[in-house]
Amino acid sequence: MKSSKRLLLQASLAAAVMAAFAPLASHAQQWPAKQPIKLVVPYAAGGFADLRARQLATKLSKSLGANVIVENKPGAGGVVGTDFVAKSAPDGYTLGMGNLAPLAVNPTLMKQMPYNAAKDLQPVVLIEKAPLFLMTNPSSGIASVADLIAKAKANPGKYGFASSGIGGAHHLSGEMLNMLAGVQLTHVPYKGGAPATTDLFAGHVPLMFEMGYSALPNLRTGKVKALAVSSTRRLAVAPDVMTMQEAGLKNFASYNWQGVVAPAGTPSDIVNRLNKEINAALAAPDMRASIEETGAEVGGGSPEDFAKFIRSETDTWAKVIKSAKIEAQ
């Protein structure tokens, strides 16, 4: 009798478990049956992440046969939009552009976070890695990275570097330079990249790390000059610009990167389908050209590759943040 009751109980529990997972299995089999699929950008329209998201949305709309729309949710250094994705239903209909700051920097930089980047988000694929150019005004008198380091060591705190704000790739690249070169360049934060660049042009600040899509046009006009680029190898769009590693800082590598993430718990077959379609989009000649002409490197790979990359970046920038004693404002 007891054995029969035990078997009945086990059967009931098994049925309950199957019922609980049935909706996810149903979503996975039908996806993308309902529309639209939202691709959330945690920044304002018109920037680095927004441009790539809109290109990707166009590609995915065709390959998935579903309407993929971009939705901008800016605020708190990417936290607002990323938190929205983390708290969305894991059904494949809400995706996010996952960036350096909200995934790998803010977890160390901010004392309180509304989501756990490692637990609440599922990496799908890396889209691109954009290195930064270390630029100087021609009137600064700084001839090279070696010259900068020598001058900075002789005059601690005298030389400043501009950035678009605390905790971004522009700021952190400067702090990585401080840490690896043993110098004290002074961080000069601005409310955005445009005013920072304007002051660099005017010579009010001598240095700035800037991404290729913004730096390259100004480098070509001669308004500023590049001392080095933060990638591990020279770029085809700027072959004469040495890397920071070539300039003597062997462990220097920094990128502003982005990829696609989904809420944790999104069925693996949906994640794998998205990964496959996005890898195909990245292989398209027009998409590759669009990424590479800004000096960025095309991403790709598996969800596991992207997860490993995020963990590595989190560790790297945690060391820089702690070394520089950076605190969120």
C-alpha positions in Angstrom: 0.0 0.0 0.0 2.7 2.4 1.0 4.6 1.5 -2.1 1.6 2.3 -4.3 1.2 5.7 -2.6 4.8 6.4 -3.1 4.6 5.6 -6.8 1.5 7.7 -7.1 3.3 10.7 -5.4 6.3 10.3 -7.6 4.1 10.2 -10.7 2.3 13.4 -9.6 5.6 15.2 -9.0 6.9 14.2 -12.4 3.7 15.5 -14.0 4.0 18.8 -12.1 7.6 19.3 -13.2 6.7 18.5 -16.9 3.8 20.9 -16.7 6.0 23.7 -15.3 8.4 23.4 -18.2 5.8 22.9 -20.8 5.3 26.6 -21.5 9.0 27.1 -22.1 9.1 24.1 -24.4 6.0 25.4 -26.2 7.6 28.9 -26.6 10.8 27.3 -27.9 9.0 25.2 -30.5 6.8 28.1 -31.8 9.4 30.9 -31.6 9.2 33.4 -33.2 5.5 32.9 -33.6 4.3 36.2 -32.1 5.6 39.7 -32.9 7.5 41.8 -32.4 10.9 40.9 -30.9 12.3 43.8 -29.0 16.1 44.5 -29.1 16.7 46.9 -26.2 19.6 49.4 -26.4 20.5 50.7 -23.0 21.7 54.1 -24.4 20.1 57.0 -26.4 19.5 56.8 -30.1 22.2 57.7 -32.5 25.3 56.3 -30.7 27.6 53.4 -31.1 25.3 50.7 -29.7 22.2 52.1 -31.4 23.7 52.1 -34.8 24.8 48.5 -34.6 21.5 47.4 -33.1 19.5 48.9 -36.0 21.7 47.2 -38.5 21.3 43.9 -36.7 17.6 44.3 -36.3 17.2 44.6 -40.1 19.2 41.4 -40.7 17.3 39.4 -38.0 13.9 40.6 -39.2 14.7 38.9 -42.6 16.4 35.8 -41.3 13.9 35.1 -38.5 10.8 36.1 -40.5 9.8 38.3 -37.6 9.6 42.0 -36.9 12.6 42.9 -34.7 12.3 46.4 -33.4 14.9 48.5 -31.5 13.8 50.1 -28.3 16.1 52.7 -26.5 16.1 52.7 -22.7 19.0 54.9 -21.6 20.0 55.8 -18.1 22.5 55.1 -15.3 25.4 54.1 -17.6 23.3 51.4 -19.3 21.9 50.0 -16.1 18.3 51.0 -16.8 17.9 49.2 -20.1 20.0 46.2 -19.0 17.9 45.8 -15.9 14.8 45.9 -18.1 16.1 43.0 -20.2 17.2 41.0 -17.1 13.7 41.2 -15.6 11.8 40.4 -18.9 10.2 37.1 -19.6 12.8 34.5 -20.9 10.8 33.7 -24.0 13.0 35.1 -26.7 10.9 38.2 -27.4 13.1 40.6 -25.4 16.8 40.8 -26.1 19.4 43.4 -25.2 22.5 45.0 -26.5 25.0 43.9 -23.8 27.9 46.4 -23.4 31.1 46.8 -21.5 29.8 49.1 -18.8 26.6 47.4 -17.7 28.0 43.9 -18.0 31.7 44.1 -17.0 32.3 47.5 -15.3 29.3 48.5 -13.3 29.2 45.4 -11.2 32.5 46.5 -9.7 32.0 50.3 -10.0 28.6 50.6 -8.5 27.9 49.6 -4.9 24.3 48.5 -5.6 23.0 47.0 -8.8 19.4 46.0 -9.6 20.5 42.9 -11.4 23.3 40.3 -11.3 25.0 40.4 -14.7 26.4 36.9 -14.3 23.2 35.3 -13.1 20.3 37.3 -14.6 21.5 37.5 -18.2 22.2 34.9 -20.8 25.0 35.8 -23.3 24.1 35.1 -26.9 27.0 36.4 -29.0 29.7 39.1 -29.1 29.0 41.6 -31.9 32.2 43.7 -32.0 35.2 45.0 -30.1 36.1 48.6 -30.7 39.6 49.7 -29.7 40.3 53.3 -28.8 42.9 55.7 -30.2 45.0 57.7 -27.7 44.8 61.1 -29.3 46.6 64.4 -28.6 46.4 67.9 -29.8 49.3 68.7 -32.1 50.2 71.7 -30.0 50.6 69.5 -26.8 54.3 68.9 -27.6 53.8 65.1 -26.9 55.6 63.2 -29.6 54.9 59.6 -28.7 53.6 57.3 -25.9 57.2 57.0 -24.6 57.5 60.8 -24.6 54.1 61.1 -22.8 55.2 58.6 -20.1 58.6 60.4 -19.6 56.9 63.8 -19.3 54.1 62.4 -17.0 56.7 60.9 -14.7 58.6 64.1 -14.5 55.4 66.1 -13.9 52.9 64.0 -11.9 49.3 65.2 -12.3 50.2 67.9 -14.9 48.8 66.1 -17.9 45.1 65.5 -18.1 43.0 63.2 -20.3 39.4 63.9 -21.3 36.6 61.4 -21.2 32.9 61.3 -21.8 32.3 60.4 -18.1 33.3 58.3 -15.2 33.5 54.5 -15.8 33.3 54.4 -19.6 35.9 52.8 -21.9 37.5 56.3 -22.5 38.0 56.8 -18.8 39.1 53.3 -17.9 41.6 53.2 -20.8 43.3 56.3 -19.3 43.4 54.6 -15.9 44.9 51.5 -17.4 47.6 53.6 -18.8 48.2 55.1 -15.4 48.4 51.7 -13.8 50.6 50.0 -16.4 53.0 52.9 -17.0 53.2 54.0 -13.4 52.2 57.6 -14.1 49.6 60.1 -12.8 47.6 61.5 -15.7 44.6 63.5 -14.4 41.1 62.4 -15.4 39.0 65.2 -16.8 35.4 64.0 -17.2 32.9 65.7 -19.5 29.2 65.3 -20.0 29.6 63.4 -23.2 32.1 62.8 -25.9 31.4 65.9 -28.0 32.4 68.6 -25.4 35.5 66.5 -24.5 36.5 66.4 -28.2 35.9 70.1 -28.6 38.2 70.9 -25.7 40.9 68.5 -27.1 40.7 70.4 -30.4 41.1 73.7 -28.6 44.1 72.5 -26.6 42.3 72.9 -23.3 43.1 69.2 -22.5 46.1 67.4 -24.1 44.9 63.8 -24.3 41.9 61.6 -24.9 41.1 58.0 -25.7 38.4 57.8 -28.4 36.8 55.1 -30.4 37.5 54.8 -34.1 34.1 55.9 -35.5 34.6 59.3 -33.9 38.4 59.5 -33.9 39.2 58.5 -37.5 37.6 61.5 -39.3 39.4 63.9 -37.0 42.7 62.1 -37.3 42.4 62.3 -41.1 41.9 66.1 -41.1 44.9 66.6 -38.8 42.9 68.2 -36.0 44.4 65.7 -33.6 47.1 63.1 -33.9 47.2 59.5 -32.7 49.9 58.3 -30.4 48.7 54.7 -30.4 45.7 52.4 -30.6 44.5 50.1 -27.7 44.0 47.0 -29.8 46.5 44.1 -29.7 47.3 44.5 -33.4 47.4 47.4 -35.9 44.2 48.3 -37.7 43.8 48.2 -41.5 42.1 51.6 -41.4 45.1 53.1 -39.6 48.1 51.0 -40.4 50.7 53.6 -39.4 49.3 53.9 -35.9 51.2 51.6 -33.5 49.5 49.7 -30.7 50.0 50.5 -27.1 51.8 47.2 -26.7 54.2 48.2 -29.5 54.7 51.4 -27.6 56.1 49.5 -24.7 53.0 48.7 -22.5 53.0 44.9 -23.1 49.7 44.1 -21.3 47.7 47.1 -22.6 44.5 46.1 -24.4 41.2 47.9 -24.1 38.0 47.8 -26.1 34.5 49.2 -26.0 32.5 46.1 -27.0 29.0 45.0 -27.3 27.0 41.8 -28.0 23.5 40.4 -27.6 22.1 39.1 -24.3 18.8 37.5 -23.3 17.1 37.1 -19.9 18.5 34.1 -18.0 16.3 31.0 -18.5 15.7 31.7 -22.2 15.4 28.2 -23.8 18.7 27.0 -25.2 17.3 26.3 -28.6 16.2 29.9 -28.9 19.6 31.1 -27.8 21.3 28.8 -30.2 19.0 29.9 -33.1 19.8 33.5 -32.3 23.5 32.8 -32.1 23.4 31.1 -35.5 21.5 33.9 -37.2 23.6 36.7 -35.7 26.8 34.9 -36.7 25.4 34.7 -40.2 24.6 38.4 -40.1 28.2 39.2 -38.9 29.6 37.2 -41.9 27.6 39.3 -44.4 30.0 41.6 -46.4 28.1 44.8 -45.7 27.9 44.2 -41.9 31.6 43.3 -41.7 32.6 46.4 -43.7 30.4 48.6 -41.5 32.2 47.3 -38.4 35.7 47.2 -39.8 35.6 50.7 -41.3 35.3 52.2 -37.8 38.4 50.3 -36.7 36.4 47.7 -34.8 36.9 44.0 -34.8 34.0 41.7 -35.9 32.8 39.4 -33.1 31.0 36.1 -33.4 31.5 32.7 -31.7 29.3 30.7 -29.3 27.3 31.8 -26.3 29.9 30.2 -24.2 32.7 32.2 -25.9 30.8 35.4 -25.1 30.3 34.4 -21.5 34.0 33.6 -21.0 34.9 37.0 -22.6 32.6 38.9 -20.2 34.1 37.1 -17.2 37.6 38.1 -18.4 36.6 41.7 -19.0 35.0 41.9 -15.6 38.2 40.7 -13.9 40.4 43.0 -16.0 38.4 46.2 -15.3 37.9 45.3 -11.6 41.7 45.5 -11.2 41.8 48.9 -12.9 38.9 50.3 -11.0 40.4 49.2 -7.7 43.9 50.4 -8.6 42.5 53.9 -9.5 40.0 53.9 -6.6 37.2 54.9 -8.9 33.7 55.4 -7.5 30.4 55.9 -9.3 29.0 59.4 -9.0 
